[in-house]
Amino acid sequence: MKAVMAKMGRPKLPNTKKKVVSIRISDQLYAQLLAYAEKHNMTTTDVVLRGVETFISRQE
């Protein structure tokens, strides 16, 4: 009889990010994004997410 092994890997969080958004930006804007992210010790994803959240919160 074989023992049943538990799944390995990262545990699921209650608010997982399941959607992927792909955008096209100019080389200049991409360079600015990379520079900002590096200067503020952030990932490019974090910068974009924070920007979207800020934009939406100002619209309400």
PQR file of N, CA, C, O and H, with PARSE charges and radii, in Angstrom:
ATOM      1  N   MET A   1       0.849  -1.178   0.000 -0.4000 1.5000
ATOM      2  CA  MET A   1       0.000   0.000   0.000 -0.0000 2.0000
ATOM      3  C   MET A   1       0.894   1.241   0.000  0.5500 1.7000
ATOM      4  O   MET A   1       1.846   1.336   0.775 -0.5500 1.4000
ATOM      5  N   LYS A   2       0.572   2.180  -0.877 -0.4000 1.5000
ATOM      6  CA  LYS A   2       1.369   3.398  -0.978 -0.0000 2.0000
ATOM      7  C   LYS A   2       0.783   4.482  -0.081  0.5500 1.7000
ATOM      8  O   LYS A   2      -0.434   4.627   0.036 -0.5500 1.4000
ATOM      9  H   LYS A   2      -0.201   2.102  -1.507  0.4000 1.0000
ATOM     10  N   ALA A   3       1.679   5.237   0.549 -0.4000 1.5000
ATOM     11  CA  ALA A   3       1.235   6.351   1.392 -0.0000 2.0000
ATOM     12  C   ALA A   3       0.854   7.528   0.493  0.5500 1.7000
ATOM     13  O   ALA A   3       1.503   7.769  -0.525 -0.5500 1.4000
ATOM     14  H   ALA A   3       2.668   5.119   0.454  0.4000 1.0000
ATOM     15  N   VAL A   4      -0.186   8.251   0.863 -0.4000 1.5000
ATOM     16  CA  VAL A   4      -0.625   9.427   0.115 -0.0000 2.0000
ATOM     17  C   VAL A   4       0.182  10.622   0.598  0.5500 1.7000
ATOM     18  O   VAL A   4       0.207  10.929   1.790 -0.5500 1.4000
ATOM     19  H   VAL A   4      -0.714   8.055   1.690  0.4000 1.0000
ATOM     20  N   MET A   5       0.836  11.286  -0.335 -0.4000 1.5000
ATOM     21  CA  MET A   5       1.666  12.434  -0.001 -0.0000 2.0000
ATOM     22  C   MET A   5       0.847  13.719  -0.140  0.5500 1.7000
ATOM     23  O   MET A   5       0.034  13.857  -1.054 -0.5500 1.4000
ATOM     24  H   MET A   5       0.815  11.036  -1.303  0.4000 1.0000
ATOM     25  N   ALA A   6       1.074  14.638   0.770 -0.4000 1.5000
ATOM     26  CA  ALA A   6       0.419  15.946   0.686 -0.0000 2.0000
ATOM     27  C   ALA A   6       1.056  16.735  -0.450  0.5500 1.7000
ATOM     28  O   ALA A   6       2.231  16.545  -0.764 -0.5500 1.4000
ATOM     29  H   ALA A   6       1.735  14.525   1.512  0.4000 1.0000
ATOM     30  N   LYS A   7       0.272  17.624  -1.068 -0.4000 1.5000
ATOM     31  CA  LYS A   7       0.807  18.462  -2.136 -0.0000 2.0000
ATOM     32  C   LYS A   7       1.882  19.385  -1.584  0.5500 1.7000
ATOM     33  O   LYS A   7       1.742  19.948  -0.498 -0.5500 1.4000
ATOM     34  H   LYS A   7      -0.682  17.778  -0.813  0.4000 1.0000
ATOM     35  N   MET A   8       2.945  19.527  -2.341 -0.4000 1.5000
ATOM     36  CA  MET A   8       4.015  20.427  -1.953 -0.0000 2.0000
ATOM     37  C   MET A   8       3.840  21.731  -2.717  0.5500 1.7000
ATOM     38  O   MET A   8       3.164  21.769  -3.745 -0.5500 1.4000
ATOM     39  H   MET A   8       3.059  19.069  -3.223  0.4000 1.0000
ATOM     40  N   GLY A   9       4.440  22.781  -2.221 -0.4000 1.5000
ATOM     41  CA  GLY A   9       4.384  24.052  -2.924 -0.0000 2.0000
ATOM     42  C   GLY A   9       3.893  25.161  -2.033  0.5500 1.7000
ATOM     43  O   GLY A   9       3.699  24.990  -0.829 -0.5500 1.4000
ATOM     44  H   GLY A   9       4.989  22.750  -1.386  0.4000 1.0000
ATOM     45  N   ARG A  10       3.702  26.292  -2.649 -0.4000 1.5000
ATOM     46  CA  ARG A  10       3.278  27.491  -1.934 -0.0000 2.0000
ATOM     47  C   ARG A  10       1.819  27.342  -1.501  0.5500 1.7000
ATOM     48  O   ARG A  10       0.972  26.954  -2.306 -0.5500 1.4000
ATOM     49  H   ARG A  10       3.860  26.431  -3.626  0.4000 1.0000
ATOM     50  N   PRO A  11       1.521  27.648  -0.238 -0.5600 1.5000
ATOM     51  CA  PRO A  11       0.113  27.578   0.201  0.2800 2.0000
ATOM     52  C   PRO A  11      -0.715  28.668  -0.470  0.5500 1.7000
ATOM     53  O   PRO A  11      -0.215  29.762  -0.733 -0.5500 1.4000
ATOM     54  N   LYS A  12      -1.958  28.373  -0.741 -0.4000 1.5000
ATOM     55  CA  LYS A  12      -2.849  29.318  -1.392 -0.0000 2.0000
ATOM     56  C   LYS A  12      -3.292  30.390  -0.402  0.5500 1.7000
ATOM     57  O   LYS A  12      -3.661  30.093   0.734 -0.5500 1.4000
ATOM     58  H   LYS A  12      -2.364  27.484  -0.528  0.4000 1.0000
ATOM     59  N   LEU A  13      -3.249  31.632  -0.851 -0.4000 1.5000
ATOM     60  CA  LEU A  13      -3.714  32.747  -0.042 -0.0000 2.0000
ATOM     61  C   LEU A  13      -5.188  32.983  -0.351  0.5500 1.7000
ATOM     62  O   LEU A  13      -5.658  32.605  -1.424 -0.5500 1.4000
ATOM     63  H   LEU A  13      -2.949  31.873  -1.774  0.4000 1.0000
ATOM     64  N   PRO A  14      -5.922  33.598   0.566 -0.5600 1.5000
ATOM     65  CA  PRO A  14      -7.351  33.819   0.316  0.2800 2.0000
ATOM     66  C   PRO A  14      -7.622  34.776  -0.849  0.5500 1.7000
ATOM     67  O   PRO A  14      -8.661  34.660  -1.499 -0.5500 1.4000
ATOM     68  N   ASN A  15      -6.719  35.713  -1.126 -0.4000 1.5000
ATOM     69  CA  ASN A  15      -6.930  36.689  -2.182 -0.0000 2.0000
ATOM     70  C   ASN A  15      -5.855  36.511  -3.260  0.5500 1.7000
ATOM     71  O   ASN A  15      -5.014  37.387  -3.463 -0.5500 1.4000
ATOM     72  H   ASN A  15      -5.875  35.807  -0.597  0.4000 1.0000
ATOM     73  N   THR A  16      -5.898  35.363  -3.949 -0.4000 1.5000
ATOM     74  CA  THR A  16      -4.880  35.087  -4.949 -0.0000 2.0000
ATOM     75  C   THR A  16      -5.072  35.950  -6.189  0.5500 1.7000
ATOM     76  O   THR A  16      -6.189  36.349  -6.519 -0.5500 1.4000
ATOM     77  H   THR A  16      -6.581  34.652  -3.785  0.4000 1.0000
ATOM     78  N   LYS A  17      -3.984  36.224  -6.859 -0.4000 1.5000
ATOM     79  CA  LYS A  17      -4.024  37.018  -8.089 -0.0000 2.0000
ATOM     80  C   LYS A  17      -4.117  36.048  -9.262  0.5500 1.7000
ATOM     81  O   LYS A  17      -3.150  35.365  -9.600 -0.5500 1.4000
ATOM     82  H   LYS A  17      -3.077  35.900  -6.591  0.4000 1.0000
ATOM     83  N   LYS A  18      -5.286  36.000  -9.869 -0.4000 1.5000
ATOM     84  CA  LYS A  18      -5.533  35.036 -10.930 -0.0000 2.0000
ATOM     85  C   LYS A  18      -5.547  35.653 -12.323  0.5500 1.7000
ATOM     86  O   LYS A  18      -5.453  34.927 -13.312 -0.5500 1.4000
ATOM     87  H   LYS A  18      -6.071  36.555  -9.594  0.4000 1.0000
ATOM     88  N   LYS A  19      -5.658  36.939 -12.420 -0.4000 1.5000
ATOM     89  CA  LYS A  19      -5.772  37.596 -13.718 -0.0000 2.0000
ATOM     90  C   LYS A  19      -4.430  38.159 -14.168  0.5500 1.7000
ATOM     91  O   LYS A  19      -3.648  38.656 -13.357 -0.5500 1.4000
ATOM     92  H   LYS A  19      -5.734  37.529 -11.616  0.4000 1.0000
ATOM     93  N   VAL A  20      -4.178  38.075 -15.456 -0.4000 1.5000
ATOM     94  CA  VAL A  20      -2.970  38.608 -16.055 -0.0000 2.0000
ATOM     95  C   VAL A  20      -3.370  39.698 -17.031  0.5500 1.7000
ATOM     96  O   VAL A  20      -4.267  39.507 -17.852 -0.5500 1.4000
ATOM     97  H   VAL A  20      -4.813  37.671 -16.114  0.4000 1.0000
ATOM     98  N   VAL A  21      -2.698  40.852 -16.941 -0.4000 1.5000
ATOM     99  CA  VAL A  21      -2.952  41.964 -17.842 -0.0000 2.0000
ATOM    100  C   VAL A  21      -1.664  42.242 -18.595  0.5500 1.7000
ATOM    101  O   VAL A  21      -0.608  42.433 -17.991 -0.5500 1.4000
ATOM    102  H   VAL A  21      -1.969  41.007 -16.274  0.4000 1.0000
ATOM    103  N   SER A  22      -1.754  42.263 -19.898 -0.4000 1.5000
ATOM    104  CA  SER A  22      -0.587  42.527 -20.729 -0.0000 2.0000
ATOM    105  C   SER A  22      -0.798  43.854 -21.442  0.5500 1.7000
ATOM    106  O   SER A  22      -1.853  44.093 -22.029 -0.5500 1.4000
ATOM    107  H   SER A  22      -2.611  42.108 -20.389  0.4000 1.0000
ATOM    108  N   ILE A  23       0.216  44.715 -21.388 -0.4000 1.5000
ATOM    109  CA  ILE A  23       0.114  46.017 -22.047 -0.0000 2.0000
ATOM    110  C   ILE A  23       1.346  46.250 -22.901  0.5500 1.7000
ATOM    111  O   ILE A  23       2.399  45.653 -22.672 -0.5500 1.4000
ATOM    112  H   ILE A  23       1.073  44.521 -20.911  0.4000 1.0000
ATOM    113  N   ARG A  24       1.204  47.123 -23.884 -0.4000 1.5000
ATOM    114  CA  ARG A  24       2.327  47.521 -24.722 -0.0000 2.0000
ATOM    115  C   ARG A  24       2.662  48.963 -24.366  0.5500 1.7000
ATOM    116  O   ARG A  24       1.780  49.821 -24.331 -0.5500 1.4000
ATOM    117  H   ARG A  24       0.349  47.607 -24.070  0.4000 1.0000
ATOM    118  N   ILE A  25       3.934  49.226 -24.103 -0.4000 1.5000
ATOM    119  CA  ILE A  25       4.372  50.582 -23.788 -0.0000 2.0000
ATOM    120  C   ILE A  25       5.614  50.909 -24.618  0.5500 1.7000
ATOM    121  O   ILE A  25       6.296  50.016 -25.122 -0.5500 1.4000
ATOM    122  H   ILE A  25       4.650  48.530 -24.131  0.4000 1.0000
ATOM    123  N   SER A  26       5.886  52.185 -24.745 -0.4000 1.5000
ATOM    124  CA  SER A  26       7.049  52.623 -25.526 -0.0000 2.0000
ATOM    125  C   SER A  26       8.339  52.260 -24.791  0.5500 1.7000
ATOM    126  O   SER A  26       8.340  52.013 -23.585 -0.5500 1.4000
ATOM    127  H   SER A  26       5.331  52.910 -24.336  0.4000 1.0000
ATOM    128  N   ASP A  27       9.421  52.236 -25.541 -0.4000 1.5000
ATOM    129  CA  ASP A  27      10.734  51.973 -24.941 -0.0000 2.0000
ATOM    130  C   ASP A  27      11.066  53.009 -23.874  0.5500 1.7000
ATOM    131  O   ASP A  27      11.636  52.681 -22.833 -0.5500 1.4000
ATOM    132  H   ASP A  27       9.420  52.436 -26.521  0.4000 1.0000
ATOM    133  N   GLN A  28      10.705  54.262 -24.142 -0.4000 1.5000
ATOM    134  CA  GLN A  28      10.998  55.347 -23.202 -0.0000 2.0000
ATOM    135  C   GLN A  28      10.245  55.145 -21.886  0.5500 1.7000
ATOM    136  O   GLN A  28      10.832  55.278 -20.813 -0.5500 1.4000
ATOM    137  H   GLN A  28      10.243  54.528 -24.987  0.4000 1.0000
ATOM    138  N   LEU A  29       8.955  54.826 -21.960 -0.4000 1.5000
ATOM    139  CA  LEU A  29       8.165  54.618 -20.752 -0.0000 2.0000
ATOM    140  C   LEU A  29       8.641  53.384 -19.995  0.5500 1.7000
ATOM    141  O   LEU A  29       8.653  53.372 -18.764 -0.5500 1.4000
ATOM    142  H   LEU A  29       8.478  54.718 -22.832  0.4000 1.0000
ATOM    143  N   TYR A  30       9.032  52.349 -20.728 -0.4000 1.5000
ATOM    144  CA  TYR A  30       9.543  51.141 -20.087 -0.0000 2.0000
ATOM    145  C   TYR A  30      10.837  51.433 -19.333  0.5500 1.7000
ATOM    146  O   TYR A  30      11.034  50.944 -18.221 -0.5500 1.4000
ATOM    147  H   TYR A  30       9.022  52.358 -21.728  0.4000 1.0000
ATOM    148  N   ALA A  31      11.711  52.223 -19.933 -0.4000 1.5000
ATOM    149  CA  ALA A  31      12.962  52.595 -19.269 -0.0000 2.0000
ATOM    150  C   ALA A  31      12.680  53.398 -18.000  0.5500 1.7000
ATOM    151  O   ALA A  31      13.342  53.208 -16.979 -0.5500 1.4000
ATOM    152  H   ALA A  31      11.551  52.620 -20.837  0.4000 1.0000
ATOM    153  N   GLN A  32      11.691  54.299 -18.070 -0.4000 1.5000
ATOM    154  CA  GLN A  32      11.312  55.076 -16.894 -0.0000 2.0000
ATOM    155  C   GLN A  32      10.745  54.158 -15.806  0.5500 1.7000
ATOM    156  O   GLN A  32      11.037  54.335 -14.624 -0.5500 1.4000
ATOM    157  H   GLN A  32      11.154  54.453 -18.899  0.4000 1.0000
ATOM    158  N   LEU A  33       9.944  53.189 -16.210 -0.4000 1.5000
ATOM    159  CA  LEU A  33       9.370  52.226 -15.260 -0.0000 2.0000
ATOM    160  C   LEU A  33      10.471  51.440 -14.558  0.5500 1.7000
ATOM    161  O   LEU A  33      10.450  51.288 -13.337 -0.5500 1.4000
ATOM    162  H   LEU A  33       9.707  53.045 -17.171  0.4000 1.0000
ATOM    163  N   LEU A  34      11.430  50.942 -15.329 -0.4000 1.5000
ATOM    164  CA  LEU A  34      12.534  50.184 -14.733 -0.0000 2.0000
ATOM    165  C   LEU A  34      13.361  51.037 -13.787  0.5500 1.7000
ATOM    166  O   LEU A  34      13.743  50.584 -12.708 -0.5500 1.4000
ATOM    167  H   LEU A  34      11.447  51.065 -16.321  0.4000 1.0000
ATOM    168  N   ALA A  35      13.638  52.273 -14.189 -0.4000 1.5000
ATOM    169  CA  ALA A  35      14.430  53.169 -13.349 -0.0000 2.0000
ATOM    170  C   ALA A  35      13.707  53.474 -12.045  0.5500 1.7000
ATOM    171  O   ALA A  35      14.317  53.460 -10.976 -0.5500 1.4000
ATOM    172  H   ALA A  35      13.327  52.641 -15.065  0.4000 1.0000
ATOM    173  N   TYR A  36      12.410  53.749 -12.129 -0.4000 1.5000
ATOM    174  CA  TYR A  36      11.624  54.057 -10.930 -0.0000 2.0000
ATOM    175  C   TYR A  36      11.613  52.843  -9.997  0.5500 1.7000
ATOM    176  O   TYR A  36      11.832  52.977  -8.793 -0.5500 1.4000
ATOM    177  H   TYR A  36      11.914  53.761 -12.998  0.4000 1.0000
ATOM    178  N   ALA A  37      11.361  51.679 -10.552 -0.4000 1.5000
ATOM    179  CA  ALA A  37      11.298  50.461  -9.745 -0.0000 2.0000
ATOM    180  C   ALA A  37      12.629  50.199  -9.039  0.5500 1.7000
ATOM    181  O   ALA A  37      12.658  49.857  -7.857 -0.5500 1.4000
ATOM    182  H   ALA A  37      11.183  51.570 -11.530  0.4000 1.0000
ATOM    183  N   GLU A  38      13.715  50.362  -9.765 -0.4000 1.5000
ATOM    184  CA  GLU A  38      15.025  50.130  -9.160 -0.0000 2.0000
ATOM    185  C   GLU A  38      15.324  51.159  -8.076  0.5500 1.7000
ATOM    186  O   GLU A  38      15.819  50.809  -7.006 -0.5500 1.4000
ATOM    187  H   GLU A  38      13.692  50.640 -10.726  0.4000 1.0000
ATOM    188  N   LYS A  39      15.027  52.420  -8.347 -0.4000 1.5000
ATOM    189  CA  LYS A  39      15.299  53.495  -7.387 -0.0000 2.0000
ATOM    190  C   LYS A  39      14.526  53.290  -6.090  0.5500 1.7000
ATOM    191  O   LYS A  39      15.036  53.591  -5.010 -0.5500 1.4000
ATOM    192  H   LYS A  39      14.624  52.705  -9.217  0.4000 1.0000
ATOM    193  N   HIS A  40      13.291  52.775  -6.189 -0.4000 1.5000
ATOM    194  CA  HIS A  40      12.432  52.604  -5.026 -0.0000 2.0000
ATOM    195  C   HIS A  40      12.405  51.165  -4.510  0.5500 1.7000
ATOM    196  O   HIS A  40      11.571  50.806  -3.679 -0.5500 1.4000
ATOM    197  H   HIS A  40      12.878  52.531  -7.066  0.4000 1.0000
ATOM    198  N   ASN A  41      13.333  50.348  -5.018 -0.4000 1.5000
ATOM    199  CA  ASN A  41      13.452  48.949  -4.579 -0.0000 2.0000
ATOM    200  C   ASN A  41      12.113  48.210  -4.695  0.5500 1.7000
ATOM    201  O   ASN A  41      11.671  47.546  -3.757 -0.5500 1.4000
ATOM    202  H   ASN A  41      14.011  50.640  -5.693  0.4000 1.0000
ATOM    203  N   MET A  42      11.487  48.339  -5.853 -0.4000 1.5000
ATOM    204  CA  MET A  42      10.198  47.705  -6.122 -0.0000 2.0000
ATOM    205  C   MET A  42      10.319  46.878  -7.397  0.5500 1.7000
ATOM    206  O   MET A  42      11.261  47.046  -8.171 -0.5500 1.4000
ATOM    207  H   MET A  42      11.846  48.878  -6.615  0.4000 1.0000
ATOM    208  N   THR A  43       9.360  45.988  -7.607 -0.4000 1.5000
ATOM    209  CA  THR A  43       9.283  45.294  -8.882 -0.0000 2.0000
ATOM    210  C   THR A  43       8.455  46.144  -9.833  0.5500 1.7000
ATOM    211  O   THR A  43       7.711  47.027  -9.406 -0.5500 1.4000
ATOM    212  H   THR A  43       8.594  45.851  -6.978  0.4000 1.0000
ATOM    213  N   THR A  44       8.591  45.871 -11.121 -0.4000 1.5000
ATOM    214  CA  THR A  44       7.788  46.611 -12.090 -0.0000 2.0000
ATOM    215  C   THR A  44       6.303  46.340 -11.865  0.5500 1.7000
ATOM    216  O   THR A  44       5.477  47.234 -12.050 -0.5500 1.4000
ATOM    217  H   THR A  44       9.196  45.154 -11.467  0.4000 1.0000
ATOM    218  N   THR A  45       5.962  45.136 -11.475 -0.4000 1.5000
ATOM    219  CA  THR A  45       4.568  44.799 -11.178 -0.0000 2.0000
ATOM    220  C   THR A  45       4.040  45.634 -10.029  0.5500 1.7000
ATOM    221  O   THR A  45       2.919  46.138 -10.094 -0.5500 1.4000
ATOM    222  H   THR A  45       6.633  44.410 -11.325  0.4000 1.0000
ATOM    223  N   ASP A  46       4.834  45.789  -8.973 -0.4000 1.5000
ATOM    224  CA  ASP A  46       4.412  46.602  -7.827 -0.0000 2.0000
ATOM    225  C   ASP A  46       4.167  48.053  -8.236  0.5500 1.7000
ATOM    226  O   ASP A  46       3.204  48.674  -7.787 -0.5500 1.4000
ATOM    227  H   ASP A  46       5.745  45.380  -8.920  0.4000 1.0000
ATOM    228  N   VAL A  47       5.038  48.590  -9.084 -0.4000 1.5000
ATOM    229  CA  VAL A  47       4.879  49.977  -9.534 -0.0000 2.0000
ATOM    230  C   VAL A  47       3.579  50.124 -10.325  0.5500 1.7000
ATOM    231  O   VAL A  47       2.807  51.054 -10.087 -0.5500 1.4000
ATOM    232  H   VAL A  47       5.820  48.085  -9.448  0.4000 1.0000
ATOM    233  N   VAL A  48       3.340  49.219 -11.251 -0.4000 1.5000
ATOM    234  CA  VAL A  48       2.134  49.292 -12.077 -0.0000 2.0000
ATOM    235  C   VAL A  48       0.883  49.114 -11.226  0.5500 1.7000
ATOM    236  O   VAL A  48      -0.079  49.864 -11.386 -0.5500 1.4000
ATOM    237  H   VAL A  48       3.967  48.464 -11.444  0.4000 1.0000
ATOM    238  N   LEU A  49       0.879  48.134 -10.325 -0.4000 1.5000
ATOM    239  CA  LEU A  49      -0.287  47.915  -9.465 -0.0000 2.0000
ATOM    240  C   LEU A  49      -0.579  49.132  -8.594  0.5500 1.7000
ATOM    241  O   LEU A  49      -1.732  49.539  -8.453 -0.5500 1.4000
ATOM    242  H   LEU A  49       1.661  47.524 -10.195  0.4000 1.0000
ATOM    243  N   ARG A  50       0.467  49.711  -8.010 -0.4000 1.5000
ATOM    244  CA  ARG A  50       0.271  50.901  -7.181 -0.0000 2.0000
ATOM    245  C   ARG A  50      -0.271  52.059  -8.015  0.5500 1.7000
ATOM    246  O   ARG A  50      -1.133  52.809  -7.556 -0.5500 1.4000
ATOM    247  H   ARG A  50       1.404  49.381  -8.125  0.4000 1.0000
ATOM    248  N   GLY A  51       0.231  52.203  -9.233 -0.4000 1.5000
ATOM    249  CA  GLY A  51      -0.252  53.255 -10.116 -0.0000 2.0000
ATOM    250  C   GLY A  51      -1.717  53.085 -10.475  0.5500 1.7000
ATOM    251  O   GLY A  51      -2.474  54.056 -10.468 -0.5500 1.4000
ATOM    252  H   GLY A  51       0.932  51.593  -9.606  0.4000 1.0000
ATOM    253  N   VAL A  52      -2.124  51.865 -10.787 -0.4000 1.5000
ATOM    254  CA  VAL A  52      -3.525  51.592 -11.120 -0.0000 2.0000
ATOM    255  C   VAL A  52      -4.413  51.852  -9.907  0.5500 1.7000
ATOM    256  O   VAL A  52      -5.465  52.480 -10.028 -0.5500 1.4000
ATOM    257  H   VAL A  52      -1.509  51.076 -10.792  0.4000 1.0000
ATOM    258  N   GLU A  53      -3.991  51.372  -8.743 -0.4000 1.5000
ATOM    259  CA  GLU A  53      -4.780  51.591  -7.524 -0.0000 2.0000
ATOM    260  C   GLU A  53      -4.924  53.083  -7.226  0.5500 1.7000
ATOM    261  O   GLU A  53      -6.007  53.534  -6.853 -0.5500 1.4000
ATOM    262  H   GLU A  53      -3.137  50.861  -8.645  0.4000 1.0000
ATOM    263  N   THR A  54      -3.851  53.850  -7.384 -0.4000 1.5000
ATOM    264  CA  THR A  54      -3.900  55.293  -7.156 -0.0000 2.0000
ATOM    265  C   THR A  54      -4.835  55.971  -8.139  0.5500 1.7000
ATOM    266  O   THR A  54      -5.646  56.810  -7.747 -0.5500 1.4000
ATOM    267  H   THR A  54      -2.971  53.483  -7.687  0.4000 1.0000
ATOM    268  N   PHE A  55      -4.732  55.618  -9.407 -0.4000 1.5000
ATOM    269  CA  PHE A  55      -5.588  56.214 -10.433 -0.0000 2.0000
ATOM    270  C   PHE A  55      -7.053  55.934 -10.150  0.5500 1.7000
ATOM    271  O   PHE A  55      -7.886  56.836 -10.238 -0.5500 1.4000
ATOM    272  H   PHE A  55      -4.073  54.937  -9.725  0.4000 1.0000
ATOM    273  N   ILE A  56      -7.373  54.703  -9.814 -0.4000 1.5000
ATOM    274  CA  ILE A  56      -8.781  54.345  -9.551 -0.0000 2.0000
ATOM    275  C   ILE A  56      -9.291  55.040  -8.301  0.5500 1.7000
ATOM    276  O   ILE A  56     -10.428  55.512  -8.288 -0.5500 1.4000
ATOM    277  H   ILE A  56      -6.696  53.970  -9.742  0.4000 1.0000
ATOM    278  N   SER A  57      -8.487  55.117  -7.253 -0.4000 1.5000
ATOM    279  CA  SER A  57      -8.948  55.755  -6.017 -0.0000 2.0000
ATOM    280  C   SER A  57      -9.206  57.248  -6.215  0.5500 1.7000
ATOM    281  O   SER A  57     -10.064  57.817  -5.539 -0.5500 1.4000
ATOM    282  H   SER A  57      -7.563  54.734  -7.264  0.4000 1.0000
ATOM    283  N   ARG A  58      -8.486  57.884  -7.119 -0.4000 1.5000
ATOM    284  CA  ARG A  58      -8.694  59.316  -7.394 -0.0000 2.0000
ATOM    285  C   ARG A  58      -9.939  59.549  -8.242  0.5500 1.7000
ATOM    286  O   ARG A  58     -10.478  60.656  -8.250 -0.5500 1.4000
ATOM    287  H   ARG A  58      -7.789  57.423  -7.668  0.4000 1.0000
ATOM    288  N   GLN A  59     -10.398  58.538  -8.944 -0.4000 1.5000
ATOM    289  CA  GLN A  59     -11.572  58.667  -9.799 -0.0000 2.0000
ATOM    290  C   GLN A  59     -12.878  58.602  -9.007  0.5500 1.7000
ATOM    291  O   GLN A  59     -13.912  59.092  -9.459 -0.5500 1.4000
ATOM    292  H   GLN A  59      -9.961  57.639  -8.937  0.4000 1.0000
ATOM    293  N   GLU A  60     -12.822  58.006  -7.849 -0.4000 1.5000
ATOM    294  CA  GLU A  60     -14.047  57.803  -7.048 -0.0000 2.0000
ATOM    295  C   GLU A  60     -14.447  59.026  -6.274  0.5500 1.7000
ATOM    296  O   GLU A  60     -15.451  59.004  -5.561 -0.5500 1.4000
ATOM    297  H   GLU A  60     -11.982  57.608  -7.481  0.4000 1.0000
TER
END
